[in-house]
């Protein structure tokens, strides 16, 4: 299931798919080749990472990190892919709890 994919990680000329259950699946294609095939809920956040935005719980813009739900993984994002996170920032702020 495509919804089970948490993120994709580039590994030279192959791509590692990290699934919700912790399993890893390796494919012998580049990350760029998968970028065009994935649906809109997948965002390129770094030269080496594509993340399923449904699994992002918070973003630390100061440290350039995305934190994922369901596990204690944080992924770096680069300034060159910052614009991909702008729409996600709005979505996360709408879901945030406010104490004001």
N, C-alpha and C positions, 0 to 999 in steps of 0.2 A: 504494500500500500504506500502510495506517495506521501500520505499524511504521517506515516511512521518515520519519515526521514527528518532528522533534527538538523543536521548540517552536512555539507560536503567539504572535504579538505583535499587540496591539491597535494600530490606526492610525485614530484618529477613529471613524468608523462602519464601518470595514472591518477585516478580520483578515488578517494575513500569516502564511502557513504556511512555516516554514523546514524544508527537507528534509535528510536525511542527506548527499546529494550536493552540498549547498550551494545548490540551486535554491530560489527563493522563488515562492510562488503566492499571489495575492491573491484574497480572497473578500469580497463586499460584504454582509457580515453582521457583527454585533457579536461580540466574544469571548464574551460571556455566552451567546449563542445556540448556540455550539459546545460550551461547557462541559457542557451537559446531554446532548449527543449522543456525546461521546467515552467510550471505555471506561475502566476503573478505573486503568489505568497512566498516565493523564494527570492532573496535579495543578495546581490554580490556586495560584501562588506569589506573585502580585503582581496589582495592579489591571490591569496591562498584559500579563501573561504567563501562559500555561499551558504546562507542560513535560511531556514524555514521561519518566517516572521511569526508564525503562530506559536513558536516555542520560545520567543524572546520575552523575558519578564521585565528587564530594565536595561537601560543604557547609561553608561558613565562616560559622558563626553569629555570630561577632564582627563581621564585615564585611557580614553579610546577603547573601551571594552563593552561588549554585549554580554549580558548574563542570561543564561537559558533556564527555562522552567525544568522541573522534574529532576534536575541533577545539579551538581556544583561546578558546571563548566562555564568558563567565560572565554569568549573569543575576541581577538583583537579586531578592530576595524581601522582602516587607514583614512587619512584626510581626503584622499582622492575619491573615496567611495562614500564620503559623508553625506552627499546629497541624496543617496539612496535611503538614508535613515530619516530624512526630514519628515516624510509622511508617517513613518512609524512613530516618531517622537510625538506627533499630535495624537495618534491613536492611544499610545500608552498614557499620555497625560489625561485623556478623557476617562480612562479606566482607573486612574490613581485615586486613592482615598484622600480627601481633603479634610483637614482639621480646623479650618478657618471659620 
